[in-house]
Amino acid sequence: MRLGVLDVGSNTVHLLVVDAHPGACPLPAHSHKAELRLAQLLDDDGAIGPHGVDRLVSVIEEALQAAEDKGAEEVLPFATSAVREARNADDVLDRVRAETGVELQVLTGSEEARLTFLAARRWFGWSAGKLLVLDIGGGSLEVAYGIDEEPDAAASLPLGAGRLTAGWLPGDPPAPDDVRALRRHVRTEIARTVGEFSRLGTPDHVVATSKTFKQLARIAGAARSAEGPYVQRELKRESLEGWVPRLAAMTEQERAELPGVSEGRAGQLLAGALVAEAAMDLFGVERVEICPWALREGVILRRLDHMESA
């Protein structure tokens, strides 16, 4: 069947249409996305303002039309941290339902981490052994660890690249004192969770997902996305540590000129790099392998599992 998954994230609203059936690898058929940056549209009270809700409704309507045009039999809609943590989340969900007919499922941080872990496990298989999975989104950082398809430990921290950029790095380029303050904040937050994972032992394989990690790997020399998903890509902590001060000294426009960095993500690349560097350092990771699958694929795989069991 042809399935669509509608991801209302902190940075983008992304519709992914795939051809899939239980027991088979989902094959991408169409991708439709719009940069909304919901995490940066929150007002001083933590609510998504009227303009942001208007844009969200409009973008969801466009995505639904694209899904219909591509023949999707079912659309799986979900929202992550930006909607989850908005003060007026219930009002936003009610309006989306009333105007589009879409019942957005708001995932918890733990569910995000677990579904992303499922996608990574299916991509790398059982031979990868004990997996540690890191995912940096626009609003949060997810960490999950385990040997099965369900992780033994999962955590979600409010350390998304978009959220941190909006709250901590106002300058272009940012002031050195602001960068240092953000670095301290990120490391303090991550350090609080390390013990929960370290007691489970050393992972056999460390995996990173998300656009942030993909872009950091690309500027550090990984293969271009045009070379396909099956090319192995990795990011070494040593390379990342060399890039962080360089990114801190660049303007947003200068970052956008780096290989693989989109103009819409350039502004938050430094914050993402600080989170990635801190996570790799505090978890004792020298290198991560980039996984092409993440949360959207995890949602699709879980739906296919339910279909098969039914």
PASEBA-1860 file (N, C-alpha, C; in nm, 3 decimals):
! residues 310
1> MRLGVLDV> 0.084/-0.118/0.000/0.000/0.000/0.000/0.088/0.124/0.000 ~ 0.029/0.236/-0.036/0.102/0.362/-0.034/0.059/0.441/0.090 ~ 0.155/0.465/0.177/0.131/0.533/0.304/0.195/0.671/0.303 ~ 0.131/0.765/0.371/0.192/0.895/0.394/0.213/0.916/0.542 ~ 0.322/0.978/0.580/0.344/1.014/0.719/0.365/1.165/0.722 ~ 0.285/1.233/0.804/0.288/1.379/0.813/0.351/1.419/0.945 ~ 0.470/1.473/0.938/0.551/1.506/1.055/0.547/1.657/1.077 ~ 0.475/1.699/1.182/0.472/1.841/1.219/0.582/1.861/1.323
9> GSNTVHLL> 0.700/1.897/1.274/0.816/1.910/1.360/0.841/2.053/1.403 ~ 0.948/2.070/1.479/0.982/2.202/1.529/1.039/2.291/1.420 ~ 1.099/2.232/1.317/1.154/2.308/1.205/1.063/2.306/1.083 ~ 1.020/2.187/1.046/0.946/2.171/0.920/0.819/2.090/0.940 ~ 0.729/2.106/0.845/0.617/2.013/0.830/0.650/1.930/0.706 ~ 0.667/1.800/0.727/0.721/1.714/0.622/0.627/1.597/0.596 ~ 0.580/1.587/0.474/0.503/1.471/0.431/0.596/1.378/0.355 ~ 0.603/1.253/0.400/0.678/1.150/0.329/0.581/1.043/0.284
17> VVDAHPGA> 0.577/1.017/0.154/0.491/0.912/0.098/0.579/0.795/0.059 ~ 0.541/0.676/0.105/0.621/0.557/0.076/0.532/0.445/0.024 ~ 0.591/0.356/-0.054/0.526/0.231/-0.092/0.575/0.124/0.004 ~ 0.480/0.060/0.073/0.522/-0.030/0.179/0.421/-0.141/0.199 ~ 0.470/-0.254/0.249/0.383/-0.359/0.301/0.462/-0.434/0.408 ~ 0.393/-0.502/0.499/0.462/-0.570/0.610/0.571/-0.664/0.561 ~ 0.687/-0.653/0.626/0.798/-0.739/0.593/0.889/-0.686/0.484 ~ 0.853/-0.571/0.426/0.934/-0.514/0.318/0.991/-0.379/0.360
25> CPLPAHSH> 1.096/-0.337/0.293/1.157/-0.207/0.318/1.070/-0.097/0.256 ~ 1.025/0.003/0.334/0.946/0.112/0.276/1.029/0.187/0.171 ~ 0.968/0.208/0.055/1.038/0.276/-0.054/0.982/0.416/-0.072 ~ 1.064/0.521/-0.056/1.014/0.657/-0.071/0.959/0.682/-0.211 ~ 0.840/0.743/-0.215/0.777/0.775/-0.343/0.764/0.924/-0.365 ~ 0.754/1.000/-0.257/0.736/1.145/-0.270/0.767/1.212/-0.136 ~ 0.823/1.331/-0.145/0.852/1.410/-0.025/0.804/1.552/-0.047 ~ 0.731/1.604/0.050/0.678/1.741/0.042/0.705/1.806/0.177
33> KAELRLAQ> 0.776/1.918/0.177/0.807/1.980/0.305/0.797/2.132/0.296 ~ 0.771/2.191/0.411/0.766/2.337/0.423/0.832/2.375/0.554 ~ 0.922/2.473/0.547/0.988/2.520/0.668/0.895/2.614/0.743 ~ 0.859/2.574/0.865/0.765/2.652/0.944/0.831/2.710/1.068 ~ 0.930/2.637/1.123/1.004/2.680/1.243/0.911/2.713/1.358 ~ 0.824/2.620/1.391/0.729/2.641/1.500/0.799/2.671/1.631 ~ 0.914/2.608/1.653/0.986/2.629/1.779/1.026/2.775/1.797 ~ 1.039/2.848/1.686/1.078/2.989/1.694/0.958/3.083/1.683
41> LLDDDGAI> 0.836/3.027/1.672/0.717/3.110/1.660/0.640/3.121/1.792 ~ 0.696/3.065/1.900/0.632/3.074/2.031/0.644/3.216/2.084 ~ 0.537/3.268/2.144/0.544/3.402/2.201/0.604/3.396/2.342 ~ 0.608/3.508/2.411/0.672/3.515/2.542/0.606/3.425/2.644 ~ 0.480/3.390/2.621/0.407/3.303/2.714/0.417/3.156/2.675 ~ 0.493/3.127/2.567/0.508/2.988/2.525/0.395/2.936/2.439 ~ 0.316/3.025/2.380/0.206/2.985/2.294/0.242/3.008/2.147 ~ 0.183/2.927/2.058/0.197/2.951/1.915/0.097/3.059/1.877
49> GPHGVDRL> 0.147/3.170/1.825/0.063/3.284/1.794/-0.031/3.259/1.677 ~ -0.128/3.350/1.657/-0.228/3.334/1.549/-0.165/3.315/1.412 ~ -0.060/3.392/1.382/0.005/3.378/1.251/0.064/3.239/1.235 ~ 0.127/3.187/1.342/0.186/3.054/1.336/0.081/2.946/1.315 ~ -0.034/2.960/1.381/-0.141/2.861/1.365/-0.199/2.869/1.224 ~ -0.216/2.992/1.173/-0.264/3.009/1.035/-0.172/2.937/0.937 ~ -0.042/2.958/0.954/0.055/2.895/0.865/0.052/2.744/0.878 ~ 0.039/2.695/1.001/0.036/2.551/1.023/-0.083/2.488/0.953
57> VSVIEEAL> -0.200/2.547/0.967/-0.321/2.496/0.902/-0.302/2.495/0.750 ~ -0.247/2.603/0.697/-0.228/2.613/0.553/-0.131/2.507/0.501 ~ -0.022/2.489/0.574/0.079/2.392/0.531/0.025/2.249/0.539 ~ -0.053/2.219/0.642/-0.113/2.086/0.653/-0.210/2.062/0.538 ~ -0.288/2.162/0.501/-0.380/2.147/0.387/-0.302/2.119/0.260 ~ -0.190/2.188/0.239/-0.107/2.163/0.121/-0.052/2.020/0.122 ~ -0.009/1.973/0.240/0.046/1.838/0.251/-0.060/1.733/0.223 ~ -0.182/1.755/0.272/-0.291/1.661/0.247/-0.323/1.653/0.098
65> QAAEDKGA> -0.319/1.767/0.030/-0.344/1.768/-0.114/-0.235/1.690/-0.187 ~ -0.109/1.709/-0.142/0.001/1.636/-0.204/-0.015/1.486/-0.181 ~ -0.058/1.446/-0.061/-0.078/1.304/-0.033/-0.188/1.246/-0.122 ~ -0.294/1.322/-0.140/-0.403/1.277/-0.228/-0.356/1.266/-0.372 ~ -0.281/1.367/-0.416/-0.231/1.365/-0.554/-0.143/1.244/-0.580 ~ -0.068/1.200/-0.479/0.024/1.087/-0.496/-0.041/0.953/-0.465 ~ -0.170/0.954/-0.433/-0.242/0.829/-0.415/-0.221/0.760/-0.282 ~ -0.187/0.835/-0.178/-0.168/0.773/-0.047/-0.302/0.720/0.006
73> EEVLPFAT> -0.304/0.595/0.048/-0.426/0.535/0.101/-0.454/0.580/0.244 ~ -0.348/0.611/0.316/-0.361/0.650/0.456/-0.250/0.749/0.489 ~ -0.281/0.848/0.573/-0.182/0.944/0.619/-0.173/0.933/0.770 ~ -0.051/0.918/0.821/-0.026/0.906/0.964/0.028/1.041/1.013 ~ -0.054/1.122/1.080/-0.010/1.255/1.119/0.036/1.259/1.265 ~ 0.150/1.323/1.290/0.197/1.337/1.427/0.271/1.468/1.444 ~ 0.281/1.511/1.569/0.352/1.635/1.603/0.452/1.606/1.714 ~ 0.558/1.686/1.718/0.663/1.665/1.818/0.673/1.784/1.914
81> SAVREARN> 0.793/1.817/1.957/0.810/1.902/2.075/0.749/2.041/2.064 ~ 0.752/2.105/1.947/0.701/2.242/1.937/0.553/2.250/1.972 ~ 0.474/2.156/1.920/0.332/2.152/1.953/0.313/2.096/2.094 ~ 0.387/1.992/2.126/0.374/1.927/2.257/0.392/2.026/2.372 ~ 0.486/2.119/2.358/0.520/2.208/2.468/0.456/2.346/2.457 ~ 0.380/2.369/2.351/0.313/2.499/2.338/0.204/2.512/2.445 ~ 0.195/2.630/2.504/0.097/2.653/2.611/-0.046/2.635/2.560 ~ -0.068/2.667/2.434/-0.202/2.656/2.376/-0.214/2.534/2.284
89> ADDVLDRV> -0.145/2.426/2.318/-0.143/2.307/2.232/-0.283/2.255/2.204 ~ -0.368/2.249/2.305/-0.503/2.195/2.284/-0.581/2.280/2.185 ~ -0.568/2.412/2.195/-0.639/2.501/2.101/-0.586/2.482/1.959 ~ -0.454/2.467/1.947/-0.394/2.446/1.815/-0.445/2.316/1.754 ~ -0.446/2.209/1.833/-0.492/2.079/1.783/-0.639/2.084/1.744 ~ -0.720/2.156/1.824/-0.862/2.168/1.793/-0.884/2.240/1.660 ~ -0.807/2.346/1.638/-0.825/2.421/1.515/-0.778/2.340/1.394 ~ -0.666/2.271/1.407/-0.618/2.186/1.298/-0.724/2.080/1.264
97> RAETGVEL> -0.783/2.020/1.367/-0.886/1.918/1.345/-1.008/1.978/1.277 ~ -1.051/2.096/1.323/-1.172/2.157/1.269/-1.156/2.201/1.124 ~ -1.036/2.251/1.089/-1.018/2.310/0.956/-0.959/2.214/0.854 ~ -0.894/2.108/0.899/-0.831/2.016/0.804/-0.881/1.873/0.817 ~ -0.947/1.842/0.930/-0.989/1.705/0.954/-0.879/1.615/1.005 ~ -0.760/1.671/1.027/-0.645/1.593/1.072/-0.641/1.587/1.224 ~ -0.632/1.466/1.277/-0.618/1.444/1.421/-0.470/1.419/1.448 ~ -0.398/1.526/1.482/-0.255/1.513/1.506/-0.230/1.434/1.633
105> QVLTGSEE> -0.148/1.330/1.622/-0.104/1.257/1.740/0.021/1.327/1.795 ~ 0.013/1.374/1.917/0.127/1.443/1.977/0.213/1.339/2.048 ~ 0.332/1.316/1.995/0.422/1.217/2.053/0.491/1.273/2.177 ~ 0.508/1.190/2.277/0.591/1.229/2.391/0.738/1.221/2.349 ~ 0.825/1.282/2.429/0.967/1.273/2.399/1.016/1.130/2.401 ~ 0.967/1.051/2.494/1.006/0.910/2.501/0.961/0.835/2.377 ~ 0.840/0.863/2.329/0.792/0.797/2.207/0.878/0.835/2.088 ~ 0.918/0.962/2.078/1.008/1.004/1.970/1.135/0.921/1.972
113> ARLTFLAA> 1.196/0.911/2.092/1.322/0.838/2.105/1.305/0.691/2.069 ~ 1.195/0.631/2.112/1.172/0.489/2.089/1.144/0.457/1.942 ~ 1.068/0.543/1.876/1.038/0.520/1.735/1.162/0.543/1.648 ~ 1.242/0.642/1.684/1.367/0.665/1.611/1.461/0.547/1.630 ~ 1.464/0.493/1.752/1.547/0.376/1.780/1.502/0.257/1.695 ~ 1.370/0.237/1.686/1.318/0.128/1.603/1.366/0.140/1.459 ~ 1.361/0.263/1.405/1.405/0.284/1.267/1.553/0.251/1.251 ~ 1.635/0.294/1.346/1.779/0.266/1.338/1.807/0.117/1.351
121> RRWFGWSA> 1.735/0.052/1.441/1.755/-0.093/1.457/1.720/-0.167/1.328 ~ 1.609/-0.131/1.266/1.570/-0.200/1.142/1.671/-0.171/1.030 ~ 1.726/-0.050/1.029/1.822/-0.016/0.923/1.952/-0.096/0.940 ~ 2.005/-0.102/1.059/2.136/-0.165/1.081/2.125/-0.314/1.114 ~ 2.009/-0.359/1.161/1.990/-0.502/1.186/2.046/-0.548/1.320 ~ 2.025/-0.676/1.347/2.067/-0.733/1.475/2.217/-0.740/1.488 ~ 2.288/-0.747/1.377/2.434/-0.760/1.385/2.500/-0.636/1.443 ~ 2.427/-0.526/1.452/2.483/-0.404/1.511/2.496/-0.414/1.663
129> GKLLVLDI> 2.434/-0.516/1.723/2.448/-0.535/1.867/2.378/-0.427/1.947 ~ 2.440/-0.388/2.056/2.382/-0.286/2.143/2.396/-0.149/2.076 ~ 2.283/-0.084/2.052/2.281/0.044/1.980/2.264/0.161/2.076 ~ 2.340/0.267/2.053/2.314/0.397/2.114/2.275/0.489/2.000 ~ 2.156/0.550/2.010/2.104/0.634/1.902/2.088/0.776/1.953 ~ 2.143/0.872/1.877/2.134/1.014/1.909/2.059/1.085/1.797 ~ 1.964/1.171/1.833/1.886/1.243/1.733/1.866/1.387/1.779 ~ 1.910/1.484/1.699/1.894/1.626/1.731/1.788/1.684/1.640
137> GGGSLEVA> 1.675/1.723/1.697/1.570/1.788/1.620/1.572/1.938/1.640 ~ 1.465/2.003/1.596/1.457/2.146/1.614/1.426/2.185/1.757 ~ 1.350/2.098/1.829/1.310/2.131/1.964/1.372/2.046/2.072 ~ 1.423/1.928/2.038/1.472/1.839/2.143/1.583/1.747/2.093 ~ 1.656/1.692/2.190/1.756/1.589/2.167/1.701/1.458/2.222 ~ 1.700/1.354/2.140/1.657/1.222/2.185/1.776/1.128/2.193 ~ 1.778/1.047/2.297/1.883/0.947/2.319/1.813/0.815/2.352 ~ 1.858/0.708/2.290/1.800/0.576/2.320/1.910/0.470/2.310
145> YGIDEEPD> 1.896/0.364/2.391/1.999/0.260/2.399/1.930/0.125/2.419 ~ 1.979/0.023/2.349/1.926/-0.110/2.372/1.979/-0.212/2.275 ~ 1.942/-0.339/2.300/1.987/-0.449/2.215/1.872/-0.505/2.132 ~ 1.748/-0.470/2.169/1.631/-0.520/2.097/1.571/-0.408/2.010 ~ 1.448/-0.426/1.965/1.382/-0.320/1.889/1.321/-0.215/1.981 ~ 1.295/-0.254/2.105/1.248/-0.160/2.206/1.368/-0.125/2.294 ~ 1.404/0.003/2.306/1.525/0.038/2.382/1.510/0.011/2.531 ~ 1.622/-0.016/2.596/1.624/-0.035/2.741/1.618/0.099/2.814
153> AAASLPLG> 1.662/0.204/2.749/1.658/0.339/2.808/1.633/0.439/2.698 ~ 1.552/0.540/2.726/1.521/0.644/2.628/1.499/0.775/2.702 ~ 1.551/0.883/2.645/1.538/1.014/2.708/1.519/1.121/2.602 ~ 1.448/1.226/2.639/1.428/1.342/2.551/1.463/1.467/2.631 ~ 1.551/1.549/2.577/1.597/1.669/2.645/1.563/1.792/2.560 ~ 1.529/1.905/2.624/1.492/2.026/2.548/1.614/2.096/2.488 ~ 1.686/2.024/2.404/1.811/2.074/2.347/1.808/2.069/2.194 ~ 1.696/2.106/2.136/1.687/2.111/1.991/1.763/2.231/1.935
161> AGRLTAGW> 1.812/2.217/1.813/1.895/2.322/1.753/1.819/2.452/1.732 ~ 1.692/2.443/1.690/1.613/2.564/1.670/1.581/2.634/1.800 ~ 1.539/2.558/1.899/1.505/2.611/2.030/1.626/2.684/2.092 ~ 1.743/2.620/2.088/1.862/2.679/2.150/1.909/2.804/2.076 ~ 1.900/2.800/1.945/1.940/2.918/1.867/1.854/3.038/1.901 ~ 1.724/3.018/1.908/1.633/3.128/1.937/1.652/3.181/2.079 ~ 1.684/3.093/2.173/1.691/3.135/2.311/1.827/3.178/2.361 ~ 1.935/3.137/2.289/2.070/3.160/2.343/2.165/3.232/2.249
169> LPGDPPAP> 2.138/3.231/2.119/2.236/3.285/2.024/2.173/3.393/1.936 ~ 2.152/3.514/1.990/2.085/3.619/1.913/2.172/3.687/1.807 ~ 2.302/3.682/1.823/2.389/3.757/1.731/2.420/3.681/1.603 ~ 2.473/3.753/1.505/2.513/3.692/1.378/2.641/3.757/1.328 ~ 2.758/3.700/1.358/2.778/3.577/1.434/2.751/3.598/1.583 ~ 2.727/3.492/1.658/2.695/3.506/1.800/2.814/3.555/1.881 ~ 2.786/3.621/1.989/2.893/3.669/2.079/2.961/3.550/2.145 ~ 3.094/3.555/2.161/3.165/3.443/2.226/3.109/3.409/2.364
177> DDVRALRR> 3.068/3.509/2.441/3.013/3.481/2.574/2.882/3.401/2.563 ~ 2.801/3.431/2.462/2.677/3.358/2.442/2.704/3.212/2.403 ~ 2.805/3.193/2.320/2.841/3.056/2.280/2.889/2.976/2.401 ~ 2.973/3.038/2.484/3.022/2.969/2.603/2.908/2.936/2.700 ~ 2.816/3.031/2.716/2.702/3.007/2.806/2.616/2.892/2.755 ~ 2.592/2.887/2.625/2.513/2.778/2.568/2.587/2.646/2.584 ~ 2.717/2.647/2.561/2.796/2.524/2.576/2.784/2.469/2.718 ~ 2.793/2.556/2.819/2.780/2.512/2.957/2.640/2.454/2.984
185> HVRTEIAR> 2.539/2.524/2.933/2.401/2.479/2.953/2.377/2.341/2.891 ~ 2.422/2.323/2.768/2.402/2.195/2.698/2.471/2.082/2.773 ~ 2.593/2.104/2.814/2.668/1.998/2.881/2.608/1.964/3.019 ~ 2.559/2.064/3.088/2.495/2.037/3.217/2.371/1.951/3.199 ~ 2.289/1.984/3.099/2.166/1.909/3.076/2.195/1.764/3.034 ~ 2.291/1.745/2.945/2.323/1.610/2.898/2.386/1.527/3.009 ~ 2.471/1.590/3.089/2.541/1.517/3.195/2.445/1.454/3.295 ~ 2.328/1.515/3.311/2.230/1.461/3.406/2.174/1.326/3.362
193> TVGEFSRL> 2.183/1.295/3.233/2.124/1.170/3.182/2.227/1.061/3.155 ~ 2.355/1.096/3.157/2.457/1.000/3.115/2.456/0.875/3.203 ~ 2.441/0.894/3.334/2.445/0.780/3.425/2.340/0.675/3.395 ~ 2.221/0.720/3.351/2.113/0.628/3.319/2.151/0.532/3.207 ~ 2.236/0.581/3.116/2.276/0.500/3.002/2.406/0.424/3.028 ~ 2.499/0.486/3.096/2.630/0.424/3.116/2.620/0.297/3.200 ~ 2.520/0.288/3.289/2.505/0.167/3.371/2.466/0.046/3.286 ~ 2.421/0.069/3.163/2.379/-0.040/3.076/2.495/-0.100/2.996
201> GTPDHVVA> 2.612/-0.039/3.008/2.729/-0.092/2.940/2.766/-0.015/2.814 ~ 2.875/-0.054/2.754/2.927/0.013/2.635/2.852/-0.034/2.511 ~ 2.802/0.060/2.428/2.732/0.019/2.306/2.828/-0.042/2.205 ~ 2.775/-0.131/2.122/2.855/-0.189/2.014/2.858/-0.096/1.893 ~ 2.754/-0.014/1.878/2.742/0.071/1.760/2.670/0.199/1.801 ~ 2.723/0.313/1.760/2.661/0.442/1.793/2.613/0.505/1.663 ~ 2.486/0.543/1.663/2.419/0.590/1.543/2.363/0.730/1.568 ~ 2.370/0.815/1.468/2.311/0.949/1.475/2.214/0.967/1.360
209> TSKTFKQL> 2.100/1.028/1.388/2.003/1.059/1.284/1.975/1.208/1.287 ~ 1.896/1.255/1.193/1.849/1.394/1.185/1.932/1.476/1.087 ~ 1.868/1.584/1.041/1.931/1.674/0.946/2.057/1.738/1.003 ~ 2.054/1.772/1.132/2.170/1.835/1.194/2.293/1.747/1.184 ~ 2.281/1.622/1.224/2.396/1.532/1.218/2.439/1.507/1.073 ~ 2.343/1.497/0.982/2.378/1.476/0.841/2.459/1.593/0.787 ~ 2.418/1.716/0.822/2.491/1.833/0.772/2.629/1.843/0.836 ~ 2.639/1.812/0.964/2.770/1.815/1.030/2.864/1.711/0.969
217> ARIAGAAR> 2.811/1.593/0.939/2.893/1.491/0.875/2.937/1.534/0.736 ~ 2.847/1.601/0.664/2.880/1.645/0.528/2.992/1.748/0.528 ~ 2.984/1.849/0.618/3.090/1.950/0.617/3.222/1.892/0.667 ~ 3.214/1.779/0.739/3.335/1.714/0.787/3.390/1.614/0.685 ~ 3.326/1.606/0.567/3.381/1.525/0.460/3.302/1.403/0.419 ~ 3.183/1.380/0.476/3.102/1.264/0.438/3.048/1.280/0.297 ~ 3.005/1.169/0.239/2.954/1.168/0.102/2.828/1.253/0.089 ~ 2.806/1.308/-0.030/2.687/1.388/-0.058/2.562/1.300/-0.055
225> SAEGPYVQ> 2.449/1.362/-0.028/2.323/1.287/-0.026/2.291/1.230/-0.163 ~ 2.341/1.295/-0.269/2.315/1.249/-0.405/2.376/1.111/-0.433 ~ 2.469/1.070/-0.350/2.533/0.940/-0.370/2.450/0.825/-0.314 ~ 2.335/0.858/-0.255/2.241/0.755/-0.214/2.249/0.718/-0.067 ~ 2.144/0.652/-0.015/2.136/0.623/0.128/2.225/0.508/0.175 ~ 2.275/0.426/0.080/2.350/0.308/0.122/2.500/0.332/0.134 ~ 2.544/0.454/0.105/2.684/0.489/0.125/2.706/0.515/0.274 ~ 2.809/0.454/0.330/2.835/0.473/0.473/2.886/0.615/0.498
233> RELKRESL> 2.825/0.680/0.597/2.865/0.815/0.635/2.888/0.818/0.786 ~ 2.992/0.887/0.827/3.020/0.895/0.969/3.068/1.034/1.007 ~ 3.061/1.063/1.135/3.111/1.188/1.190/3.201/1.155/1.307 ~ 3.325/1.200/1.299/3.420/1.177/1.407/3.419/1.295/1.503 ~ 3.432/1.264/1.632/3.431/1.371/1.731/3.549/1.465/1.709 ~ 3.663/1.414/1.671/3.780/1.497/1.648/3.752/1.602/1.540 ~ 3.686/1.559/1.432/3.652/1.653/1.325/3.551/1.756/1.373 ~ 3.452/1.711/1.449/3.350/1.802/1.500/3.410/1.907/1.593
241> EGWVPRLA> 3.501/1.865/1.678/3.565/1.959/1.770/3.643/2.067/1.696 ~ 3.696/2.032/1.579/3.765/2.131/1.498/3.669/2.228/1.429 ~ 3.547/2.179/1.399/3.451/2.263/1.327/3.374/2.358/1.418 ~ 3.356/2.324/1.544/3.273/2.408/1.632/3.324/2.552/1.640 ~ 3.452/2.577/1.668/3.497/2.718/1.671/3.487/2.787/1.536 ~ 3.502/2.712/1.429/3.489/2.772/1.297/3.345/2.815/1.271 ~ 3.250/2.729/1.306/3.110/2.765/1.290/3.071/2.883/1.377 ~ 3.129/2.890/1.496/3.098/3.000/1.588/3.144/3.134/1.533
249> AMTEQERA> 3.247/3.134/1.453/3.301/3.259/1.398/3.233/3.300/1.268 ~ 3.149/3.213/1.213/3.084/3.241/1.085/2.951/3.312/1.103 ~ 2.913/3.388/1.002/2.777/3.440/0.996/2.684/3.330/0.943 ~ 2.555/3.353/0.954/2.459/3.256/0.902/2.477/3.237/0.752 ~ 2.503/3.345/0.678/2.521/3.335/0.534/2.645/3.253/0.500 ~ 2.752/3.271/0.577/2.874/3.195/0.552/2.852/3.046/0.577 ~ 2.775/3.014/0.679/2.745/2.872/0.705/2.662/2.813/0.592 ~ 2.570/2.894/0.537/2.485/2.845/0.429/2.565/2.811/0.303
257> ELPGVSEG> 2.686/2.863/0.292/2.770/2.834/0.176/2.854/2.708/0.193 ~ 2.846/2.645/0.312/2.920/2.521/0.335/2.852/2.406/0.260 ~ 2.926/2.303/0.222/2.866/2.192/0.147/2.759/2.120/0.229 ~ 2.643/2.102/0.167/2.537/2.025/0.231/2.453/2.101/0.331 ~ 2.481/2.229/0.355/2.407/2.307/0.454/2.301/2.390/0.383 ~ 2.175/2.369/0.419/2.068/2.445/0.356/2.057/2.583/0.419 ~ 2.008/2.678/0.343/1.995/2.815/0.392/1.902/2.822/0.514 ~ 1.797/2.740/0.512/1.701/2.742/0.622/1.757/2.686/0.752
265> RAGQLLAG> 1.859/2.602/0.744/1.916/2.538/0.863/2.048/2.602/0.907 ~ 2.101/2.691/0.827/2.234/2.745/0.856/2.239/2.818/0.989 ~ 2.130/2.889/1.023/2.130/2.968/1.145/2.141/2.885/1.271 ~ 2.091/2.761/1.267/2.091/2.678/1.387/2.198/2.569/1.387 ~ 2.287/2.574/1.288/2.389/2.469/1.277/2.487/2.474/1.394 ~ 2.523/2.593/1.441/2.618/2.603/1.552/2.559/2.540/1.678 ~ 2.434/2.575/1.711/2.371/2.516/1.829/2.366/2.364/1.817 ~ 2.332/2.315/1.699/2.330/2.170/1.677/2.467/2.109/1.695
273> ALVAEAAM> 2.571/2.178/1.649/2.707/2.128/1.663/2.749/2.121/1.810 ~ 2.709/2.221/1.888/2.741/2.220/2.031/2.674/2.103/2.101 ~ 2.550/2.072/2.063/2.479/1.959/2.122/2.545/1.828/2.079 ~ 2.576/1.815/1.951/2.639/1.693/1.901/2.774/1.670/1.968 ~ 2.855/1.775/1.978/2.987/1.764/2.040/2.974/1.723/2.186 ~ 2.882/1.786/2.258/2.864/1.754/2.400/2.816/1.611/2.419 ~ 2.720/1.568/2.337/2.668/1.432/2.350/2.778/1.329/2.323 ~ 2.855/1.350/2.217/2.960/1.254/2.185/3.066/1.251/2.293
281> DLFGVERV> 3.101/1.368/2.346/3.203/1.375/2.451/3.154/1.309/2.579 ~ 3.038/1.348/2.628/2.990/1.300/2.757/2.951/1.152/2.755 ~ 2.908/1.101/2.639/2.879/0.960/2.628/3.002/0.877/2.587 ~ 3.117/0.945/2.571/3.241/0.876/2.539/3.244/0.817/2.400 ~ 3.189/0.888/2.304/3.176/0.839/2.167/3.280/0.906/2.077 ~ 3.358/0.827/2.005/3.460/0.882/1.915/3.405/0.906/1.775 ~ 3.307/0.827/1.735/3.249/0.842/1.602/3.105/0.792/1.603 ~ 3.024/0.852/1.517/2.887/0.804/1.499/2.868/0.772/1.351
289> EICPWALR> 2.785/0.672/1.324/2.747/0.644/1.187/2.611/0.707/1.161 ~ 2.598/0.772/1.048/2.473/0.842/1.015/2.371/0.741/0.961 ~ 2.252/0.743/1.020/2.145/0.654/0.976/2.047/0.732/0.889 ~ 2.016/0.684/0.769/1.922/0.755/0.681/1.779/0.755/0.734 ~ 1.745/0.656/0.816/1.611/0.648/0.872/1.605/0.714/1.008 ~ 1.487/0.770/1.041/1.469/0.833/1.171/1.323/0.821/1.213 ~ 1.270/0.926/1.274/1.137/0.920/1.334/1.027/0.886/1.235 ~ 1.026/0.950/1.118/0.918/0.924/1.021/0.916/0.777/0.981
297> EGVILRRL> 1.033/0.722/0.955/1.038/0.581/0.918/0.995/0.492/1.035 ~ 1.028/0.533/1.157/0.985/0.457/1.274/0.834/0.452/1.285 ~ 0.767/0.565/1.257/0.621/0.569/1.260/0.564/0.474/1.155 ~ 0.622/0.475/1.035/0.575/0.387/0.928/0.596/0.240/0.966 ~ 0.713/0.209/1.018/0.743/0.070/1.054/0.650/0.019/1.163 ~ 0.620/0.104/1.262/0.528/0.063/1.368/0.388/0.038/1.311 ~ 0.344/0.122/1.217/0.212/0.102/1.155/0.210/-0.030/1.078 ~ 0.316/-0.060/1.004/0.322/-0.186/0.930/0.322/-0.305/1.024
305> DHMESA> 0.391/-0.294/1.138/0.390/-0.401/1.236/0.249/-0.428/1.286 ~ 0.174/-0.320/1.312/0.037/-0.337/1.359/-0.051/-0.401/1.252 ~ -0.027/-0.364/1.127/-0.103/-0.424/1.018/-0.076/-0.574/1.011 ~ 0.050/-0.612/1.025/0.087/-0.753/1.014/0.027/-0.834/1.128 ~ 0.030/-0.777/1.249/-0.022/-0.850/1.363/-0.174/-0.863/1.357 ~ -0.238/-0.762/1.292/-0.384/-0.768/1.279/-0.427/-0.871/1.175
END
